[in-house]
Amino acid sequence: MEHPILFLTLLFEAIGLGDFAHQNPHVLYSWLIIVLFVIFGRLATLSIKLVPGGAQNVLEVIIDSIENFQVEIMGEEGRSYFPLIATLFIYIITSNLLGLIPGFLSPTANINTTLSCALVVFFVTHYAGIKNHGFKYIKHFTGSIWPLAPLMVPIEIIGHLSRVLSLTLRLFGNIMGEDLVLAILLLLAGKFFAPLPMMFMAIFTSSVQAFIFMLLAMMYIGASIEHAH
């Protein structure tokens, strides 16, 4: 179901790029989020103060909270993956919530966006494992009992591939469902404020989905850098 009015689509139509905008609205709104991140990050770091205030204070609270939580889950070894984890969380929660604003779209309501995020986690997971363990990383797939390796390897490969599917479909399904329900309520009974209760619920579930994606990414990468048992 297409959104009836998307501001960025109208803007790109005005400059002669309407076909691209209609085919890739999730790309446009991902670009918008990137631009907003750059602007907000620039404003927050324009004048670093010992006693933070305003945008710097908000940014520090978000960053500290994510970093402390990540260290609890992954340990000190996982601290080097903080930029990836923080970026994924902030991007996903912003994407999820963006679609609740009339005239905007959630990039995560498109399966290509969620698949891209899931593939990043997948490849970084195995990169981290190889980086930390070298050839010994294969023990994560064979197990500690070598005679069982022919059985364990296919099971582990299927399990790792299913993570991509799980991360992709969970996030996509929830956000797409929220946007669809809100659009239907808005069209059928928007003037009676019927979408408001659902909108508050959507804010909560959008935040939860971003948190779950971040948590699973931490667990997958954390497990890959641990020593195989």
Sequence and secondary structure as in RCSB ss.txt:
>XXXX:A:sequence
MEHPILFLTLLFEAIGLGDFAHQNPHVLYSWLIIVLFVIFGRLATLSIKLVPGGAQNVLEVIIDSIENFQVEIMG
EEGRSYFPLIATLFIYIITSNLLGLIPGFLSPTANINTTLSCALVVFFVTHYAGIKNHGFKYIKHFTGSIWPLAP
LMVPIEIIGHLSRVLSLTLRLFGNIMGEDLVLAILLLLAGKFFAPLPMMFMAIFTSSVQAFIFMLLAMMYIGASI
EHAH
>XXXX:A:secstr
   S  HHHHHHHHTT HHHHHH HHHHHHHHHHHHHHHHHHHHHTT  SS  THHHHHHHHHHHHHHHHHHHH 
GGGGGGHHHHHHHHHHHHHHHHHTTSTT   GGGSHHHHHHHHHHHHHHHHHHHHHHHGGGGGHHHH S GGGHH
HHHHHHHHHHHHHHHHHHHHHHHHHHHHHHHHHHHHHHHGGGTTHHHHHHHHHHHHHHHHHHHHHHHHHHHHHHH
S   
